[in-house]
Amino acid sequence: MSHDGPQDARQSSAALRSTPAMPDVAGYELYQGAPLLLVDSGVRLSLGWQVDRKAGPCFVLARTGFRVSVTERFPLTDEGWAQAWAALVASDAAAAEAIAASLAKRDKRGRAVADRAALDAETLCLMRHMTFKGGSAGAPMTKDYDYDLRFLSDRGRCARLGLPRSSSRCCTGMSRPWTSAVRIPSGRCPRLSP
């Protein structure tokens, strides 16, 4: 991290004082034993969560290194998260910055999963691994690359594999719904199952 003087340090310090949103902790991420840490190397302290035999599900402040050592536990609630964050910032501001970056990445991944689920819910038909062979002037697609082709109620959407929102305009432009404009042989266009 580069600091360009006192103002940059003040901005960084101000960002750390505000508690980031509590992370959504999935059930499969809660277990007894070593805590799941947001950052597990390169920092002296980290935040995470675990199921403690006595305390139950909780946020933890832990020392990292060869052996992870839990130094404090906090309830797995919004208030517990705020307390855990405050304890981390008071103990190790550099670790708090690294964890804030990790939380931002985690949040971005969560939004991508939610976006994909919303797109799947809208999709009437999905044809996977369709190879674009060219012939469409101006389409932002690359010849001989595989795309997923989705038919929605009012439009079509093409996406390079693994990128649900990229090239989303390449299939648009038909004036009526795709379901009546495109004929797909029986059995060739599976519906998504919930």
Sequence and secondary structure as in RCSB ss.txt:
>XXXX:A:sequence
MSHDGPQDARQSSAALRSTPAMPDVAGYELYQGAPLLLVDSGVRLSLGWQVDRKAGPCFVLARTGFRVSVTERFP
LTDEGWAQAWAALVASDAAAAEAIAASLAKRDKRGRAVADRAALDAETLCLMRHMTFKGGSAGAPMTKDYDYDLR
FLSDRGRCARLGLPRSSSRCCTGMSRPWTSAVRIPSGRCPRLSP
>XXXX:A:secstr
    SHHHHHHHHHHHHS        GGG  SSS EES  SSSSEEEEEEEETTTEEEEEEEE SSS EEEEEEE
SSHHHHHHHHHHHHHH HHHHHHHHHHHHHHHHHHHHHHHHHHHHHH SEEEEEEE  S  TT S  TT EEEEE
E SS EEEEETT TTTTTTTT   SS HHHH    TTSS     
